[in-house]
Amino acid sequence: MIVFYPNILQKPHTFMGLFLSALGLMMIFEGIPYFSAPSQVKVFAEKIGKVPDKILRILGFALMLAGLTIIYLGRSFFEND
């Protein structure tokens, strides 16, 4: 009997490396505003409380879709497999 295992399961170190790279990159991008303009971050934090929840949900969903699209395109066009 032949059992198909996706490539990601055959190479767990590849997945963990990708995950840690993505996590590190996210932390770098999250840290840039706090390092470069901490006073502006505080002003923005005060203003974001006034934005309605519905708008924040729509914005969050749109950003997640954009991120997934970028990941999909990057993996489909630049994978070595």
C-alpha positions as CSV (number, residue, x, y, z in Angstrom):
1,M,0.0,0.0,0.0
2,I,1.4,3.4,-1.0
3,V,0.7,6.2,1.4
4,F,1.1,9.8,0.2
5,Y,2.7,12.2,2.7
6,P,2.9,15.8,1.8
7,N,6.4,17.2,1.4
8,I,6.0,19.4,4.4
9,L,5.6,16.3,6.6
10,Q,8.6,14.6,5.1
11,K,10.8,17.6,6.0
12,P,9.7,19.0,9.3
13,H,12.9,21.1,9.6
14,T,11.8,23.0,6.5
15,F,8.5,23.9,8.0
16,M,10.0,24.9,11.3
17,G,12.6,27.0,9.5
18,L,9.9,28.7,7.5
19,F,7.8,29.3,10.6
20,L,10.6,30.8,12.6
21,S,11.7,33.0,9.7
22,A,8.1,34.3,9.3
23,L,7.8,34.9,13.1
24,G,11.1,36.7,13.1
25,L,10.2,38.8,10.1
26,M,6.8,39.7,11.7
27,M,8.6,40.8,14.9
28,I,11.0,43.0,12.9
29,F,8.1,44.7,11.1
30,E,6.2,45.1,14.4
31,G,9.2,46.6,16.1
32,I,10.1,49.2,13.5
33,P,7.4,51.8,14.5
34,Y,8.2,51.4,18.2
35,F,11.9,52.0,17.5
36,S,11.6,54.8,14.9
37,A,8.7,56.8,16.2
38,P,7.5,55.8,19.7
39,S,5.6,59.1,20.3
40,Q,3.6,58.6,17.0
41,V,2.7,55.1,18.1
42,K,1.2,56.4,21.3
43,V,-0.9,59.0,19.3
44,F,-2.0,56.2,17.0
45,A,-2.9,54.0,19.9
46,E,-5.2,56.7,21.3
47,K,-6.9,57.2,17.9
48,I,-7.5,53.5,17.2
49,G,-9.8,53.3,20.2
50,K,-12.3,55.6,18.4
51,V,-12.5,53.4,15.3
52,P,-15.6,51.2,15.2
53,D,-15.2,47.5,15.7
54,K,-16.7,46.7,12.4
55,I,-14.1,48.7,10.5
56,L,-11.3,47.1,12.4
57,R,-12.7,43.6,11.6
58,I,-12.9,44.5,7.9
59,L,-9.4,45.9,7.9
60,G,-8.1,42.9,9.8
61,F,-9.8,40.4,7.4
62,A,-8.5,42.3,4.4
63,L,-4.9,42.3,5.8
64,M,-5.2,38.5,6.4
65,L,-6.4,37.9,2.9
66,A,-3.6,40.0,1.5
67,G,-1.0,38.1,3.6
68,L,-2.4,34.8,2.4
69,T,-2.3,35.9,-1.2
70,I,1.3,37.1,-0.9
71,I,2.3,33.8,0.7
72,Y,0.5,31.8,-2.0
73,L,2.1,33.8,-4.8
74,G,5.5,33.7,-3.3
75,R,5.4,29.9,-2.7
76,S,3.9,29.2,-6.1
77,F,6.3,31.4,-8.1
78,F,9.5,31.0,-6.1
79,E,9.5,27.4,-4.8
80,N,12.4,25.3,-5.9
81,D,10.3,22.0,-6.1
